[in-house]
Amino acid sequence: MKKRTKWIGAGICIVIVLFIIAYANRESILLQAGKYMAPECDAIMGTADVVILEGTEFISRGLVTKGRDLLSAGKAKRLVIVLHRIAPSHRPFAFNDDYTALVRKELETLGLGESEFKIIVTPIRSPVTLTSARGTLEALSKDDVKNAILISPGFHMRRSFLAYQHLGMTLHITIYPYACFDSYQLDNWWKQDNGVRDFATELPKLIYYIIRGYIPLRFSC
């Protein structure tokens, strides 16, 4: 009985010590957790065939700006904007325009020629990120794309990267991830409501994708 009590006491002490260490180093731990969820890879040499901007039903200005910057810096040959198909019944109130056409027109207004960008519209079908990645990469493989920089928003980056990387291997397309932050910053995301909300939303989704076998855990950057 005494021996059991000693083991319980020792276990409690260890837990307390670990908690104190974790608390003392909480910002460093949270920063590393954020970097895992939003990987960036600088391994690419030369110019990528494309830079993929992963949108949803819409595309953010932040993603487009970062993509244009990479294009201007000679890091990629052209932009690929990925959008989800919006059913008429799901469109925002009073929005009846063709969003794809609006994006195309805006890109041309920004000075991009027709050969410098491509818009790919994928269906909204579960699992959405995996379905979108598959449709995008299958379309790019027909254009003989061999490598691509993937830009995705915030902590969604890890799940997107693993999905694109996994599917890209069978199509011989190498993926390099670059996370984009608009509403919060990586270096102190835990101090910003949008950062905490995004992390708390994306981490369970990442775990779900791994458990369901949609993406393998072993791939990383």
C-alpha positions as CSV (number, residue, x, y, z in Angstrom):
1,M,0.0,0.0,0.0
2,K,2.8,2.4,0.9
3,K,4.7,1.5,-2.3
4,R,1.6,2.3,-4.3
5,T,1.1,5.6,-2.5
6,K,4.8,6.5,-3.3
7,W,4.2,5.8,-7.0
8,I,1.1,7.9,-7.1
9,G,2.9,10.8,-5.3
10,A,5.8,10.5,-7.7
11,G,3.5,10.6,-10.6
12,I,1.7,13.7,-9.3
13,C,5.1,15.4,-8.8
14,I,6.2,14.6,-12.4
15,V,2.9,16.0,-13.8
16,I,3.3,19.2,-11.8
17,V,7.0,19.6,-12.9
18,L,6.0,19.1,-16.5
19,F,3.1,21.5,-16.2
20,I,5.5,24.2,-14.8
21,I,8.0,23.6,-17.6
22,A,5.3,23.8,-20.2
23,Y,3.8,27.0,-18.7
24,A,7.2,28.6,-18.5
25,N,7.9,27.8,-22.2
26,R,4.3,28.2,-23.4
27,E,5.1,30.9,-26.0
28,S,7.9,28.9,-27.5
29,I,5.7,25.8,-27.6
30,L,2.7,27.6,-29.1
31,L,5.0,29.2,-31.8
32,Q,6.3,25.8,-32.8
33,A,2.8,24.4,-32.9
34,G,1.8,27.3,-35.2
35,K,4.8,26.7,-37.4
36,Y,3.8,23.1,-37.8
37,M,0.3,24.0,-38.8
38,A,1.5,26.6,-41.2
39,P,4.6,25.2,-42.9
40,E,6.8,27.0,-45.4
41,C,9.4,25.2,-47.5
42,D,12.3,27.0,-49.2
43,A,13.7,23.8,-50.8
44,I,12.6,24.7,-54.3
45,M,15.5,25.6,-56.7
46,G,14.8,27.9,-59.6
47,T,11.3,28.7,-60.8
48,A,8.2,26.7,-60.0
49,D,5.8,25.9,-62.9
50,V,2.9,27.4,-61.0
51,V,1.9,29.0,-57.7
52,I,-1.5,27.6,-56.5
53,L,-3.7,30.0,-54.6
54,E,-6.2,27.9,-52.6
55,G,-9.4,29.8,-52.3
56,T,-12.9,28.7,-51.2
57,E,-16.0,30.0,-52.9
58,F,-14.0,33.3,-53.0
59,I,-10.3,34.2,-53.0
60,S,-8.8,36.7,-50.6
61,R,-6.7,39.7,-51.6
62,G,-3.9,38.5,-49.4
63,L,-3.5,35.3,-51.3
64,V,-3.6,37.1,-54.6
65,T,-1.0,39.6,-53.4
66,K,1.4,36.9,-52.2
67,G,1.0,35.0,-55.4
68,R,1.7,38.1,-57.5
69,D,4.8,38.8,-55.4
70,L,6.2,35.3,-56.1
71,L,5.3,35.8,-59.8
72,S,7.1,39.1,-59.9
73,A,10.1,37.8,-58.1
74,G,10.5,35.0,-60.7
75,K,9.6,32.2,-58.2
76,A,6.8,30.9,-60.4
77,K,5.8,31.1,-64.1
78,R,2.1,31.6,-63.6
79,L,-0.8,31.8,-61.1
80,V,-3.4,29.1,-60.6
81,I,-6.5,30.3,-58.7
82,V,-8.6,27.5,-57.2
83,L,-12.2,28.2,-56.5
84,H,-15.2,26.1,-55.3
85,R,-18.2,26.0,-57.5
86,I,-21.0,28.1,-55.9
87,A,-24.5,26.7,-56.4
88,P,-27.0,29.5,-57.3
89,S,-29.0,28.7,-54.1
90,H,-25.8,29.2,-52.0
91,R,-24.8,32.6,-53.4
92,P,-24.8,35.6,-51.1
93,F,-27.9,37.7,-51.1
94,A,-28.1,40.0,-54.2
95,F,-25.0,38.4,-55.7
96,N,-25.9,37.1,-59.2
97,D,-22.7,37.7,-61.1
98,D,-20.3,35.0,-62.4
99,Y,-17.6,35.2,-59.8
100,T,-15.0,33.4,-61.9
101,A,-15.4,36.0,-64.6
102,L,-15.1,38.7,-62.1
103,V,-11.8,37.2,-60.8
104,R,-10.5,36.9,-64.4
105,K,-11.4,40.5,-65.1
106,E,-9.7,41.7,-61.9
107,L,-6.5,39.8,-62.6
108,E,-6.4,41.3,-66.1
109,T,-6.9,44.7,-64.5
110,L,-3.8,44.0,-62.3
111,G,-1.8,43.6,-65.4
112,L,-1.7,39.8,-65.7
113,G,-1.9,38.4,-69.2
114,E,-4.1,35.5,-70.2
115,S,-1.0,33.1,-70.2
116,E,0.0,34.2,-66.7
117,F,-2.9,32.7,-64.8
118,K,-5.4,29.9,-64.8
119,I,-8.6,29.6,-62.8
120,I,-9.7,26.1,-61.8
121,V,-13.2,25.6,-60.3
122,T,-13.7,22.4,-58.3
123,P,-17.0,20.9,-56.9
124,I,-17.9,21.2,-53.2
125,R,-18.0,17.6,-52.2
126,S,-16.8,16.0,-49.0
127,P,-14.0,15.8,-48.1
128,V,-13.8,19.3,-49.6
129,T,-10.1,20.0,-49.3
130,L,-9.1,16.6,-50.7
131,T,-11.6,16.8,-53.5
132,S,-10.4,20.3,-54.4
133,A,-6.8,19.2,-54.4
134,R,-7.5,16.2,-56.6
135,G,-9.4,18.2,-59.2
136,T,-6.7,20.9,-59.2
137,L,-3.7,18.5,-59.6
138,E,-5.4,16.4,-62.2
139,A,-6.0,19.5,-64.3
140,L,-2.4,20.7,-63.8
141,S,-1.0,17.3,-64.7
142,K,-2.6,17.7,-68.1
143,D,-0.5,20.9,-68.5
144,D,2.7,19.0,-67.7
145,V,3.2,20.8,-64.4
146,K,6.0,19.2,-62.4
147,N,6.2,21.4,-59.3
148,A,4.0,24.0,-57.6
149,I,4.1,26.4,-54.8
150,L,0.9,26.1,-52.7
151,I,-0.4,29.2,-50.9
152,S,-3.1,28.5,-48.4
153,P,-4.6,30.7,-45.6
154,G,-3.2,30.4,-42.1
155,F,-3.4,27.1,-40.2
156,H,-5.4,25.5,-43.0
157,M,-2.0,25.2,-44.7
158,R,-0.9,21.9,-43.0
159,R,-4.0,20.0,-44.0
160,S,-3.9,21.4,-47.6
161,F,-0.2,20.7,-48.0
162,L,-0.6,17.1,-46.9
163,A,-3.5,16.6,-49.2
164,Y,-1.7,18.1,-52.2
165,Q,1.6,16.4,-51.4
166,H,-0.1,13.0,-51.1
167,L,-2.0,13.3,-54.3
168,G,0.8,15.0,-56.1
169,M,3.1,12.1,-55.6
170,T,1.0,9.8,-57.9
171,L,1.0,12.5,-60.5
172,H,4.7,13.3,-60.1
173,I,4.0,16.9,-59.0
174,T,6.1,18.2,-56.1
175,I,4.4,20.7,-53.8
176,Y,6.1,23.5,-51.8
177,P,3.9,25.1,-49.1
178,Y,3.7,28.8,-48.2
179,A,1.2,29.9,-45.6
180,C,-0.6,33.3,-46.0
181,F,-1.6,35.3,-42.9
182,D,-4.1,38.1,-43.2
183,S,-6.1,38.5,-40.0
184,Y,-3.4,37.4,-37.5
185,Q,0.4,36.9,-37.4
186,L,2.3,33.6,-36.9
187,D,4.7,35.0,-34.3
188,N,2.0,35.7,-31.7
189,W,-1.2,34.0,-33.0
190,W,-2.2,32.9,-29.5
191,K,-2.7,36.5,-28.5
192,Q,-5.1,37.2,-31.3
193,D,-8.7,36.0,-31.4
194,N,-8.6,35.1,-35.1
195,G,-5.4,33.1,-34.6
196,V,-6.8,31.1,-31.6
197,R,-10.1,30.5,-33.5
198,D,-8.3,29.3,-36.6
199,F,-5.9,27.0,-34.7
200,A,-8.8,25.5,-32.7
201,T,-10.8,24.9,-35.9
202,E,-8.1,23.5,-38.1
203,L,-6.3,21.2,-35.7
204,P,-9.4,18.9,-35.2
205,K,-9.9,18.9,-39.0
206,L,-6.3,17.8,-39.5
207,I,-6.7,15.0,-37.0
208,Y,-10.0,13.9,-38.7
209,Y,-8.3,13.8,-42.1
210,I,-5.5,11.6,-40.7
211,I,-7.8,9.3,-38.8
212,R,-10.0,8.8,-41.9
213,G,-6.9,8.0,-44.0
214,Y,-7.4,11.0,-46.4
215,I,-3.8,12.1,-45.8
216,P,-0.8,10.2,-44.4
217,L,0.9,11.5,-41.3
218,R,4.4,10.6,-42.5
219,F,4.6,13.3,-45.1
220,S,6.0,16.7,-44.0
221,C,8.2,19.6,-45.1
